[in-house]
Amino acid sequence: MIRKIDINSEEFQLEFEITKKFTDEVVKKFNLFYNPDEDINESIQRGLTRNQLVYGEKFCPCFMVMGKTLEEQKQNPENRLCPCTPALKNEIPNSGNCHCGIFCTFEKVNQLLEENHSSTFVSTRSKLTKEDCEKLLSKYEVSGIELEGLLEARKEGIIKFNLVDTREWMEWVAKRIVGTDYLIPTTSFFESIEQIINQKEVSTILYCRAGNRSAQCQRIMMDLGFKKVVNYDYGITTYKGEIEKGEI
């Protein structure tokens, strides 16, 4: 069952304020800086808040939380508790920011600001043929431009596939890709996957915020027998196509 968390509820708002103080403390303690994109920061803070309410811990919202009990979840090395060790020891020193993008070095902030103020990038692409689509759907990952092309081809009846959002309900309501067919959150994955369990022969494209949760779901779905499962690398944060919000 998909858990619907009301971000406007008093419970969420109170916990959200605690989370913002928590991330402020992380920035101060490790001499870091927030991402200059406030939408990214708020999205991660909301995800941390959601995980605190669901799991009782601030697990990284960009990764699927594994384990049935809190004890199992905390002991599983794949589950990241914010601020996570991989970010502090590897990602930030080497890339300038954690995987989620909220915590950055000073140099990374300046780089991002320069990129945001660079000249407008115009992308041109021709329409995809059926052969083009089939090649893309045979890949392990697709880019944002490729996903846009596939959605346009599907609209014209050239190809068939399911587009699945693996984020949480509150993220889906706030912002999702136009053409999304199903919401299958990682917090209720094995229950929600029943929506498409009889469509294993249909190609499936998964996405999340930054590509990690969807990649984890991709591996699980392939183990479950789904024939073609493609991950949208880097997720909705990099998508330049049509976006919609609100409940259906």
Helices and strands as residue ranges (DSSP letters): H 10-29, E 33-34, H 38-55, H 70-75, H 85-86, I 87-91, H 92-95, E 103-104, H 106-116, H 130-137, E 141-142, H 144-155, E 162-165, H 169-174, E 176-177, E 182-183, G 186-188, H 189-192, G 193-195, E 204-207, H 212-223, E 229-232, G 236-238, E 243-244
